[in-house]
Structure formats: structure tokens, C-alpha cells
Amino acid sequence: MPKGILLSLPARMRKVTIAFSKGERDQIISILQDLGTVHLERVEEKGEVLEEIRRRLREIEALKSRLSIVPRILGGPVVLEVNTKVSSFELEKLARRGEETLKSLLFEAEKVTSRIEELESEISRISEVLEALRAVLEAQGDASLEVVEYSGKHVFSALLRGPCMATLPEGLEEVFRIELGEDCLVGVVGLSEVRESALRQAEQEGFSRVSLPELPPEARTISDAVRFLEAALEERRSTLARLEKDLRSTLGDRIREVAAYLVVLEAEEERLRALEALGEGKYLEVVEGYVPVDSAMDLRARILDETTTAAIVLEEPSGKPPTKMENYRGINWYEPLVRFYGIPDYDEWDPTPLIAYSFALFFGLMLADLGYAIGLLLAVKLVLHKFVEDPESEFFKLFRKMMYANAFSSLVFGALTATAFGFSLPYKPLLSFPLEPTAFIKVSLIIGLIHIIVAHTIAAARALREGSRSTFLNEIGIIVVGVDVLYLFLLSYRVHKSVVDLLLGNYMDFHSPHFMLLVAMFALVVVGKVGQMGGLGVLLSLFDFTGILGDVLSYARIAGVGMATLFLAGGFNLMIGMLAGAIHSAVGGVLGLALGAVAAFPLYVFAHLINLGLSALGAGVHSLRLCFVEFLTKFYEGSGREFRPFRIPLRRTLRLLP
């Protein structure tokens, strides 16, 4: 996500560990305070930090050890002059970049080196066999390969190489003996049944067997084998020379880069060894915490660039990090409401966008009066800050903006219904249902039904995300029934029939598709509930359906509070108008009119101020209840902990009381 228009996900975090000498404590505190992006945690043990430092040291030492193949490949030691000057931040970055570059280069070089070693081993083995076969060919003449290597059912032959003074063990008969330098080649035969034991005893006497490599079928004689092995030997020597040349060329072209990175690695190694020594000597200090991903690199840059010995480790969080709510501007004004219910867990969806839309809609419908909306705007601007201790706090700033948004919602609905202070404005209202009790209640129930369906849809998505099939089936059953009821609600407008008649007519008719759908979804809810709670789920599944009815009916309070606001304003206007009229009638003339106006005005102001306060409070409380009790309880836990970045704020206002 993380920001969304319906649901958001809290900001992604990195766990940060900073190790530094005690002399740099003030610098570290200054950096953390200046950035204001790190949530600090209590550090119980420095051992993990020291272990991380030692792990990095082992990695660097292993890499330097692998680099020892470079001079061997290049044919001797290499002396280069490397002039470089870097800051602590650049050193750490270059060290990590150098590690990746050198590992990649060494991986390719080691693959080629491994192939070179294989070729050298093959060349040595082929040369040894070729030397022996040439000696046999020269001394005995050409013959079948079975003379030097044969394994049959009854007899076998083999070619052995060993000291001339060594004796053959029992079971081996000498066929020929050829001197080859300080050793002798001995052709032997024996019975197959003693082959393994006889050859094993020959090895104990100092002989080694000359085994022929895999040869083509057409190589039947010793001379054929010699020709084939000579060609194979030449091919491998050619391949070996080409690989060695390419490897030297590649490393030679990048030798300065290798040398520069090696210098950087050695400097990083010294820095880490200094930190290790500080830790072992009790001079090392460690802070741990969490930093948002988008601020992590700024933190790393500041720490490494402005300190000398400090080390910083950023890694994926292993536990449950604190939650930093992250929403679009305007939507984030409603974060105080969600915090009041509970801060979302790190991996939990943040419902602030939906709460913002819902609360503003409910509040606007309950206080749909243009005059009261303007009065609320003025109260928020001029009075609200006097009721808090610190008007400059982040929480109050968001709360005030939220109240501006709610007042604007009331302003819009007041303009659409053409009402101000209970009076009808001189134009046709664009929305008439808030002025008609029955229509207002019906619209409120439709809004509530949609709100409940959305809540259960999110609950189903959460169950699917968490792999809870039983909960998912339960929620799907409720959603389908809710959508069907919503369809009948909307159908009542088209067919001009009572909603109650439509609902009873369809759900009490056993042949109606709506009744069949209801039964099927009830069965689905029962299956889901039984999967969650066992046999008790059969009984409790009834409460899921009756619970929907209670939840939806609760939204009738939108119409109730909205009509109470309108009727109270109208009632005040009527009574105060009657009082002014009575004074005018009793006194008469212009004087009576003036006295009536003077008497009525303060009463008008007082009455509407009271109604504004009660109506705004009622709209806020009941909107909050609908969002919390009917909506959030369906899918939201709010069990997270708040992200509190390290900073030392200075209050701009301080109220001193006697």
C-alpha cells in the first residue's frame, strides 16, 4: 500500500542499532533529535551488537583470504599505489559496495580457477597414463588393450607402477616388467575372484594401478589409445592456456579497482576492530530502535558522516515494531479518532480513510444546518483552543482540522437542504429527505447497511489474508445476505412499495429465490461458525444474523439526531417568535415591534447556542459510536503501539495556574 483511499498500511520500518564511543554521545543525541525519525527502544544487552560487529569482521577476513588467489593468478606479488581519502560515511558505503564487487569478481574468478584446477588434474592423469602406454608400446610392441586392462568373468589383467624391488603379492602373475625411470611398469594377470584383494595387497607393497581413462570404442589397441590420449592432452592444454590468459587479462584490467576496494576493506576492518575493543572495554554505548524506511538512509548518512567511530546496522524488524500511521493529507486529520479506539498493529490495516469518510458523512447529516455549520466553524476557530493545555500539540492540530472538515460537511448538507438556524432558505432544497422523517430514516438504514457490508467485506479479506477459512465462510454468508437486503431496500424506490412489505414478502415466501438464498447463506454461516467454535457455533450463528439487524437499526440514530436538530431549532424559532409577536400585539406600533425584537434576540442567540452545542456534541458522539461499535468491531483490533520518534519539543504556550 501503504497509503490508500480506503485502507492504509502503517509505514514500513527498519530496526536500527547504533554503536558509538561514549565521547560521541552528545553528537548522536543531537543527530537523533534533529532528524526526529527514530523510535528508541530499551537496550538490555550489548552482546548482540558486539556479535554483529564480529560477524562483519569475519566476513571481511574471509573475503581477504579469498583475495589471496589474485597474485597467484597474476603470477606473483603486485605492488600498487592507492591514493584515496574518504569520510566515515563514504568508507562504510564503499566497504559494502566493495564487498559486493569483490565477491562478484571472485565468484567468476573462482569458477574459472576451479575449471583450471580440473584441467590440470586431467592433464596430469592423462600424461601419467600416456607415459606408461608409450613405454609398453616401445618395449612390447603394439597389442590389444586387454594386455594392460581387462576384467572378465574368470581372469583379469592390470598395469601396475611401483618400485622395481617390490614383490608382487600372491594371486598376481607377472607378464612383463619395464623399467620407467626409478620405477617399473609391471603387467599382471590373475583370477577374477581374487582381483580386489590382490590389487589391494599390491597397493600395500607400494604399487599403484595405471587406470585407463574413458576411451572411444574404436580404440582397441595400445597405439590407438596413445593417439587418442595425445589428442585429448593437446586439447586440454590449449583450453588451459586460453582460460589462464583470459583470467589474467580480466584481473589485470581490474587490479586497481580490486586494490582500491581492498584498502577500503582494511580501513573498515580497523574501524570495526576499534568498536569491538571499545565494547569489550566497557566504552561502547548502544542505542536501538526503529526508523521508517524512507528515513533510514538519511539517518545512516548523518551518523556515518558526522561521527568518527560510530557504526549503524539497519535490518528487517524481527518482532512487532511500533506503528506510524501514514495517510494522505486530509484523511490523516481523522487519525486521532482511530488512535482513541486503538492504534493499528504493524501488520494490520489502518481504517483511517474509511473512518474519515464515514464520520464526516454522519456528522454532516446529523448537523445539516447552514447556520449551525458557520457557528461551529467560528467556535473551532475562536474558542476550541481555549479548552486545551497545549494548542500547539500535534494531536490538537489534527483534531482541529478534523472539526473544520466536519463543520464543512455540515455546511454542505445545510446548503443542500436549504436550512439555517431552523429556517428554510429562499431556494428549493437539492436534498429533501432530511426534511421528511420517514425518508430520512430509510436513507439512514441504507447508509448503515452499506457501512456494515463494507465492514464484513474487510473482515472477510482479513480472514483470507490470515488463512482462516471458517471466518471467511462466516463473513461471506453475512455479506451476501446484506447485499440481498440492500437490493430490496433500493428496489422499494423503484416499485414504490414499503420496504417492510418487500422484505416480509420475499423472505417469508418459501418459494422465493431470496428465501432460498437466505437459507443457503445461513447454512454457510453455520459451517463457518462451527469451524470456529465447534458445536456451540450452531447456536451462536443465529446471533450473527440478528446482530446484523440490530447493527443496521442503530443507524436510525442519524435520522434521529438530524431531525432533533432541525425540530429543536424550529421549535425555538416558533416559541421565541410567538413571544415577540405577543409583545408587539400588547404594546403595538413601532415600539412594540422594537421591544419584541429586543426581547427575542438574546433568547434567539441563547437558544441556538444551546442547540448548536447539544447538536454538535450529539452528532460527534453518535458518529463516533457508529464508527466504533458498529463498524470497527467487525474487523479491527487496534493492538499496536504508537511510534514515538525521539525529539525534545519546546512548547510555545505554557499555562500557569494559581
C-alpha positions in Angstrom: 0.0 0.0 0.0 1.0 1.9 2.4 -1.2 5.0 1.8 -4.6 4.2 0.5 -8.0 5.8 -0.2 -10.0 3.0 1.6 -7.4 1.4 3.9 -3.8 2.2 4.6 -0.9 0.2 6.0 1.4 1.7 8.6 4.8 2.9 7.5 7.3 0.2 6.9 10.1 0.2 9.4 13.7 -0.9 9.7 15.3 -1.9 13.0 18.3 0.3 13.7 21.2 -0.3 16.0 23.8 2.4 16.6 27.1 1.6 18.4 29.4 4.5 19.3 32.0 5.5 21.8 31.0 7.4 24.9 32.8 10.5 23.7 30.3 10.8 20.7 27.2 10.5 22.8 26.2 14.2 22.5 26.7 14.1 18.7 24.4 11.0 18.4 21.7 12.6 20.6 21.9 15.8 18.6 21.5 13.9 15.3 18.6 11.8 16.5 16.8 14.9 17.9 17.4 16.9 14.7 16.1 14.2 12.5 13.2 13.2 14.8 12.6 10.0 12.9 13.8 7.3 15.3 11.7 5.5 17.9 14.1 4.4 20.6 13.8 1.1 22.5 15.4 0.0 25.7 18.7 -1.9 25.1 19.1 -4.8 27.5 22.3 -6.3 26.2 25.3 -5.1 24.2 26.2 -8.7 23.3 24.1 -8.8 20.1 25.8 -5.6 18.9 29.3 -7.0 19.6 28.3 -10.2 17.8 27.2 -8.3 14.8 30.5 -6.4 14.7 32.4 -9.7 15.0 30.3 -11.2 12.2 31.2 -8.3 9.9 34.9 -8.8 10.8 34.7 -12.5 10.0 33.1 -11.6 6.6 35.9 -9.2 5.8 38.6 -11.6 6.9 37.1 -14.4 4.8 36.9 -12.1 1.8 40.6 -11.0 2.2 41.6 -14.7 2.4 39.8 -15.4 -0.9 41.7 -12.5 -2.5 45.0 -14.3 -2.0 44.3 -16.1 -5.3 44.8 -12.8 -7.2 48.7 -12.7 -7.0 48.8 -16.4 -7.7 46.8 -15.9 -10.8 48.8 -12.9 -11.9 52.0 -14.9 -11.4 53.5 -13.0 -8.4 53.0 -10.2 -6.0 51.5 -6.9 -7.2 52.6 -3.5 -5.9 50.2 -0.5 -6.5 50.0 2.9 -5.0 46.4 3.8 -3.9 45.7 7.4 -3.0 42.2 7.8 -1.5 40.6 9.9 1.2 37.0 9.2 2.3 34.7 10.2 5.2 33.3 7.7 7.6 30.0 7.6 5.7 31.8 7.1 2.4 34.0 4.5 4.0 31.1 2.4 5.1 29.3 2.7 1.8 32.4 1.9 -0.2 33.2 -1.0 2.1 29.8 -2.6 1.4 30.0 -1.8 -2.3 33.5 -3.2 -2.4 32.4 -6.4 -0.8 29.7 -6.9 -3.4 32.0 -6.1 -6.2 34.9 -8.3 -4.9 32.5 -11.2 -4.2 31.1 -11.0 -7.7 34.6 -10.8 -9.2 35.9 -13.6 -7.0 32.9 -15.8 -7.8 33.7 -15.6 -11.5 37.4 -16.0 -10.9 36.9 -19.0 -8.7 34.7 -20.6 -11.2 37.4 -20.3 -13.8 40.1 -21.3 -11.3 38.1 -24.4 -10.4 37.9 -25.3 -14.1 41.7 -24.7 -14.4 42.4 -27.0 -11.5 40.2 -29.7 -13.1 42.1 -29.3 -16.3 45.4 -29.5 -14.6 44.4 -32.7 -12.8 43.1 -34.2 -16.0 46.4 -33.3 -17.8 48.5 -34.8 -15.0 46.4 -38.1 -15.1 46.4 -38.3 -18.9 50.2 -37.6 -19.0 50.9 -40.4 -16.5 48.8 -42.9 -18.4 50.3 -41.8 -21.7 53.8 -42.2 -20.4 53.1 -45.7 -19.3 51.4 -46.7 -22.6 54.3 -45.3 -24.6 56.7 -47.4 -22.6 54.7 -50.6 -23.1 54.3 -49.8 -26.8 58.1 -49.3 -27.2 59.1 -52.4 -25.2 56.3 -54.9 -26.1 55.1 -53.6 -29.4 51.5 -52.9 -30.3 49.0 -55.2 -28.8 45.4 -55.3 -27.6 44.4 -53.0 -24.7 43.4 -56.1 -22.9 47.1 -56.7 -22.2 47.1 -53.7 -19.8 43.5 -53.6 -18.6 40.9 -56.4 -18.8 38.2 -57.6 -16.4 36.5 -60.9 -17.3 34.4 -63.5 -15.6 37.4 -65.7 -14.8 40.6 -63.7 -15.3 41.7 -60.1 -15.3 44.8 -58.1 -16.3 46.2 -54.8 -15.0 49.1 -52.5 -15.4 50.9 -51.6 -12.1 53.6 -49.0 -11.4 55.9 -49.2 -8.4 59.4 -49.7 -7.0 61.4 -52.2 -9.0 62.4 -54.0 -5.8 58.9 -54.5 -4.7 57.4 -58.1 -4.9 54.0 -59.0 -6.2 51.5 -60.4 -3.8 50.1 -63.9 -4.1 47.4 -64.1 -6.7 49.1 -61.9 -9.3 51.3 -63.3 -12.0 53.8 -61.1 -13.8 53.5 -61.0 -17.6 56.1 -58.3 -18.3 58.2 -55.8 -16.5 59.5 -52.5 -17.9 61.8 -50.0 -16.2 60.5 -46.4 -16.3 62.8 -44.0 -14.5 63.2 -45.1 -10.9 60.0 -47.2 -11.1 58.9 -50.3 -13.0 55.8 -51.0 -15.0 54.5 -54.5 -14.4 51.8 -56.2 -16.4 50.0 -58.7 -14.3 47.2 -61.2 -14.6 45.1 -63.1 -12.1 41.9 -64.8 -11.3 38.9 -62.5 -11.1 37.7 -64.0 -7.8 40.8 -62.6 -6.0 41.1 -59.4 -8.1 40.1 -56.8 -5.4 42.2 -58.4 -2.6 45.2 -58.9 -4.8 45.2 -55.3 -6.1 44.7 -54.1 -2.5 47.8 -56.0 -1.3 49.8 -54.7 -4.3 49.0 -51.1 -3.2 50.3 -52.0 0.3 53.5 -53.2 -1.3 53.9 -49.8 -3.0 52.3 -50.4 -6.4 49.7 -48.0 -7.9 47.4 -49.1 -10.7 47.6 -47.3 -14.1 43.9 -47.0 -15.0 42.9 -46.1 -18.5 40.6 -43.1 -18.9 37.4 -43.5 -20.9 38.3 -44.3 -24.5 36.2 -44.4 -27.7 35.0 -47.8 -28.9 37.3 -47.7 -31.9 40.4 -47.6 -29.6 41.2 -51.3 -29.4 45.0 -51.3 -29.4 47.7 -49.6 -27.3 48.7 -47.4 -30.3 45.0 -46.4 -30.8 44.9 -45.4 -27.1 48.1 -43.4 -27.4 46.9 -41.4 -30.4 43.6 -40.6 -28.6 45.2 -39.6 -25.4 47.8 -37.4 -27.2 44.9 -35.5 -28.9 43.0 -35.2 -25.6 46.1 -33.9 -23.9 46.7 -31.3 -26.5 43.1 -30.1 -26.4 43.2 -29.7 -22.6 46.5 -27.9 -22.7 45.1 -25.5 -25.3 41.9 -24.9 -23.2 44.0 -24.4 -20.1 46.2 -21.8 -21.7 43.2 -19.9 -23.0 41.5 -19.8 -19.6 44.6 -18.7 -17.8 45.2 -15.9 -20.4 41.6 -14.7 -20.1 41.7 -14.8 -16.3 44.9 -12.9 -16.1 43.6 -10.3 -18.6 40.3 -9.8 -16.6 42.1 -9.5 -13.3 44.8 -7.3 -14.8 42.3 -4.9 -16.2 40.5 -4.6 -12.8 43.5 -4.8 -10.5 43.4 -1.2 -9.5 39.7 -1.5 -8.6 40.5 -4.6 -6.6 43.3 -2.8 -4.8 41.2 0.3 -4.0 38.4 -1.8 -2.5 40.9 -3.9 -0.6 42.3 -0.7 1.0 38.7 0.4 1.9 38.0 -3.0 3.4 41.1 -2.8 5.5 40.1 0.6 6.8 36.6 -0.7 7.6 38.2 -3.6 9.4 40.2 -1.3 11.6 37.1 0.8 12.4 35.2 -2.3 13.4 38.1 -3.6 15.5 38.2 -0.3 17.3 34.5 -0.6 18.1 35.0 -4.2 19.2 37.7 -3.1 21.6 35.5 -0.3 23.0 32.7 -2.8 23.6 35.0 -5.2 25.4 36.4 -2.4 27.5 33.0 -1.0 28.5 33.5 2.2 26.5 30.9 1.3 23.9 27.3 2.6 24.0 24.5 1.3 22.0 21.0 2.6 21.1 18.3 0.6 19.3 15.0 1.5 17.8 13.0 1.7 14.7 13.1 4.2 11.8 10.8 4.5 8.8 12.2 3.0 5.6 12.0 6.4 3.8 14.1 8.0 6.5 16.6 5.2 7.0 19.3 6.3 4.5 19.2 9.9 5.8 19.9 8.5 9.3 22.7 6.3 8.1 24.3 9.3 6.2 24.1 11.6 9.2 25.5 9.1 11.6 28.4 8.0 9.5 29.3 11.4 8.1 29.2 13.3 11.4 30.9 10.8 13.7 34.2 9.1 13.6 33.8 5.6 15.1 30.0 5.1 15.1 28.6 2.0 13.4 24.9 1.7 12.3 23.1 -1.5 11.4 19.7 -1.4 9.5 17.8 -4.6 9.2 14.3 -6.0 8.8 12.4 -6.0 12.1 12.0 -9.4 13.7 9.4 -8.6 16.3 6.5 -6.1 16.3 7.7 -2.6 15.5 5.8 0.5 16.7 3.1 1.8 14.4 3.5 5.0 12.4 0.1 5.8 10.8 0.6 7.0 7.2 -2.3 8.6 5.4 -2.9 11.2 2.8 -3.3 14.8 3.9 -6.9 15.5 4.9 -7.5 11.8 5.8 -4.8 12.0 8.4 -6.9 14.6 10.3 -9.0 11.7 11.5 -6.1 9.7 12.9 -6.9 10.9 16.5 -10.2 9.1 16.3 -8.6 5.8 15.3 -5.9 6.3 18.0 -8.7 6.8 20.5 -10.1 3.4 19.6 -6.7 1.7 19.3 -3.5 2.1 17.3 -3.3 -0.4 14.4 -0.8 -3.2 14.7 2.3 -3.0 12.5 0.8 -5.6 10.0 -2.8 -4.5 10.4 -4.8 -2.4 8.0 -5.3 1.2 9.1 -9.0 2.1 8.7 -8.5 5.9 9.0 -9.6 6.6 5.4 -13.0 4.8 5.9 -13.4 6.4 9.3 -12.7 9.8 7.8 -15.4 9.4 5.1 -17.9 7.8 7.5 -17.5 10.2 10.4 -17.8 13.3 8.1 -20.9 11.9 6.4 -22.6 11.0 9.6 -21.7 14.3 11.3 -22.9 16.3 8.3 -26.2 14.6 8.1 -26.9 15.0 11.9 -26.0 18.7 11.8 -27.3 19.6 8.4 -27.9 23.3 9.1 -26.0 26.1 7.3 -26.2 28.5 10.3 -25.0 25.9 12.8 -22.2 24.9 10.4 -21.0 28.5 10.3 -21.3 28.8 14.1 -19.3 25.6 14.5 -16.6 26.9 12.2 -16.3 30.1 14.3 -16.3 28.1 17.5 -13.4 25.9 16.2 -11.5 28.9 15.1 -12.0 31.2 18.0 -12.9 29.1 21.1 -11.7 25.5 20.8 -8.0 26.2 21.6 -9.0 27.7 24.9 -10.1 24.3 26.3 -6.7 22.6 25.8 -3.5 22.9 27.7 -1.2 22.9 24.6 -2.8 24.3 21.5 0.5 23.6 19.6 0.5 19.9 20.1 0.3 17.7 17.0 -2.8 15.9 18.4 -4.7 19.2 18.8 -3.7 20.4 15.4 -5.1 17.3 13.8 -8.2 17.4 15.9 -8.9 21.0 15.0 -8.5 20.2 11.3 -10.9 17.3 11.7 -13.5 19.6 13.3 -13.1 22.0 10.4 -13.8 19.1 8.0 -16.9 18.1 10.0 -18.2 21.7 10.0 -17.6 21.9 6.3 -19.6 18.7 5.8 -22.5 20.2 7.9 -22.1 23.4 5.7 -22.6 21.3 2.5 -25.6 19.4 3.8 -27.1 22.5 5.2 -26.8 24.2 1.9 -28.2 21.2 0.1 -31.2 21.1 2.5 -31.6 24.9 2.4 -31.9 25.3 6.2 -30.2 27.8 8.5 -31.0 28.1 12.2 -34.2 26.1 11.6 -35.4 28.5 8.9 -36.0 27.5 5.3 -33.8 29.4 2.9 -35.4 31.0 -0.1 -34.5 28.4 -2.7 -35.5 24.8 -3.5 -33.5 22.3 -1.5 -31.5 19.8 -3.5 -31.8 17.2 -0.8 -35.3 16.8 0.6 -35.1 13.5 2.6 -33.5 15.2 5.7 -36.7 17.2 6.0 -39.0 14.1 5.8 -38.8 11.8 8.8 -39.7 8.5 7.1 -37.5 9.2 4.1 -34.6 10.2 6.4 -34.9 7.0 8.4 -34.9 4.9 5.3 -31.8 6.6 3.9 -30.1 6.2 7.3 -30.8 2.5 7.3 -29.5 2.2 3.7 -26.3 4.0 4.7 -26.0 1.7 7.7 -26.5 -1.4 5.6 -23.7 -0.3 3.2 -21.5 0.5 6.1 -22.0 -2.9 7.7 -21.4 -4.7 4.4 -18.1 -2.8 3.9 -17.0 -3.8 7.5 -17.8 -7.5 6.9 -16.1 -7.4 3.5 -12.9 -6.1 5.1 -13.3 -8.8 7.8 -13.6 -11.5 5.0 -10.5 -10.1 3.3 -8.6 -10.2 6.6 -9.7 -13.8 7.2 -8.5 -14.7 3.7 -5.2 -13.0 4.3 -4.7 -14.8 7.6 -5.8 -18.2 6.2 -8.9 -18.5 8.4 -11.3 -20.4 6.2 -14.1 -20.7 8.8 -14.2 -17.0 9.5 -14.1 -16.3 5.7 -17.1 -18.6 5.1 -19.0 -16.9 8.0 -18.3 -13.4 6.6 -19.2 -14.3 3.1 -22.6 -15.6 4.3 -23.3 -12.3 6.1 -22.2 -10.2 3.2 -24.4 -12.0 0.6 -27.5 -11.6 2.8 -26.6 -8.0 3.4 -26.3 -7.3 -0.3 -29.6 -9.0 -0.9 -31.3 -6.9 1.7 -29.8 -3.8 0.3 -31.1 -4.8 -3.2 -34.6 -5.0 -1.7 -34.2 -1.6 0.0 -33.3 0.0 -3.3 -36.0 -1.9 -5.1 -38.6 -0.3 -2.9 -37.8 3.1 -4.5 -38.4 1.7 -8.0 -41.6 -0.3 -7.3 -42.9 2.2 -4.8 -43.6 -0.4 -2.2 -42.9 -0.5 1.5 -39.6 -1.9 2.5 -41.2 -4.0 5.2 -43.6 -5.5 2.7 -40.8 -6.3 0.3 -38.7 -7.9 3.0 -41.5 -10.0 4.5 -43.0 -10.9 1.1 -39.7 -12.3 -0.1 -38.2 -13.8 3.0 -41.5 -15.4 4.2 -42.2 -17.0 0.8 -40.6 -20.4 0.8 -40.5 -20.5 -3.0 -38.8 -17.1 -3.3 -35.2 -17.1 -4.5 -34.5 -14.6 -1.7 -35.7 -17.1 0.9 -33.6 -19.9 -0.7 -30.6 -17.6 -0.8 -31.2 -16.7 2.9 -31.3 -20.4 3.8 -28.1 -21.2 1.8 -26.2 -18.3 3.4 -27.4 -19.3 6.9 -26.0 -22.8 6.3 -22.7 -21.2 5.2 -22.6 -19.1 8.3 -23.3 -22.2 10.5 -20.5 -24.1 8.8 -18.1 -21.2 9.4 -19.2 -20.8 13.0 -18.9 -24.5 13.7 -15.4 -24.4 12.2 -14.5 -21.6 14.7 -16.3 -22.8 17.8 -17.4 -26.4 17.4 -21.0 -27.4 18.2 -21.6 -24.1 20.0 -21.3 -22.4 16.7 -24.7 -23.7 15.6 -26.4 -21.7 18.3 -24.2 -18.6 18.0 -24.7 -18.4 14.3 -28.2 -17.2 15.0 -26.8 -14.1 16.7 -24.8 -13.2 13.6 -28.0 -12.7 11.7 -29.9 -11.0 14.4 -26.8 -8.9 15.1 -26.9 -7.5 11.6 -30.5 -6.4 12.2 -29.5 -4.6 15.4 -26.4 -3.0 13.8 -28.4 -1.7 10.9 -31.2 -0.3 13.0 -28.6 1.5 15.1 -28.0 3.8 12.1 -31.5 5.2 12.5 -29.8 7.5 15.1 -28.5 9.5 12.1 -32.1 10.5 11.2 -33.0 10.8 14.9 -30.2 13.3 15.8 -30.6 15.1 12.4 -34.4 15.6 12.9 -33.9 16.5 16.6 -31.5 19.3 15.5 -34.0 20.6 12.9 -37.1 20.3 15.1 -35.4 21.9 18.2 -34.3 24.8 16.0 -37.7 25.2 14.5 -39.4 24.9 18.0 -37.1 27.6 19.4 -37.9 29.8 16.5 -41.6 29.2 16.9 -41.7 29.9 20.6 -39.5 33.0 20.5 -41.4 34.3 17.5 -44.7 33.8 19.4 -43.2 35.8 22.4 -42.0 38.6 20.1 -45.5 38.7 18.5 -47.2 38.8 21.8 -45.1 41.8 22.9 -45.8 43.5 19.6 -49.5 42.9 19.9 -49.6 44.1 23.5 -47.6 47.4 23.0 -48.5 48.0 19.4 -46.8 50.1 16.8 -43.1 50.5 16.1 -42.4 50.5 19.8 -44.0 47.1 20.2 -42.0 45.8 17.3 -38.8 47.1 18.7 -39.5 45.8 22.2 -40.4 42.4 20.7 -37.1 42.3 18.7 -35.1 43.3 21.8 -36.6 40.6 23.9 -36.4 38.0 21.2 -32.8 38.5 20.1 -30.9 37.4 23.2 -33.3 34.5 23.5 -32.6 33.5 19.9 -28.9 33.7 20.5 -29.0 31.7 23.7 -31.4 29.1 22.4 -29.5 28.5 19.2 -26.1 28.4 21.1 -27.6 25.7 23.4 -28.9 23.8 20.4 -25.7 24.2 18.5 -23.7 22.8 21.4 -26.0 19.9 22.1 -26.5 19.1 18.4 -22.7 19.2 17.6 -22.0 17.1 20.7 -24.7 14.7 19.8 -23.5 14.4 16.2 -20.0 13.8 17.4 -20.9 11.2 20.0 -23.3 9.2 17.8 -21.0 9.4 14.8 -18.2 8.0 17.0 -20.5 5.2 18.2 -21.4 4.2 14.7 -17.8 4.1 13.6 -16.5 2.3 16.7 -19.3 -0.1 17.8 -21.0 -0.9 14.5 -18.0 -0.7 12.2 -14.6 -1.2 13.7 -15.5 -4.1 15.9 -16.1 -6.3 12.8 -12.5 -6.4 11.6 -10.2 -4.1 13.6 -8.2 -4.9 16.8 -6.1 -1.8 17.3 -3.5 -3.6 19.5 -0.4 -1.8 18.2 1.9 0.6 20.0 2.5 4.2 18.9 5.6 5.3 17.0 7.1 8.0 19.2 10.2 9.5 17.5 13.0 10.8 19.7 12.7 14.6 19.9 12.7 17.2 22.6 9.9 19.6 21.6 9.7 23.1 23.0 6.2 24.2 23.9 5.1 27.6 22.5 2.5 28.1 25.2 2.5 27.3 28.9 -0.5 27.8 31.1 0.4 28.6 34.7 -2.4 28.1 37.2 -2.5 29.7 40.7 
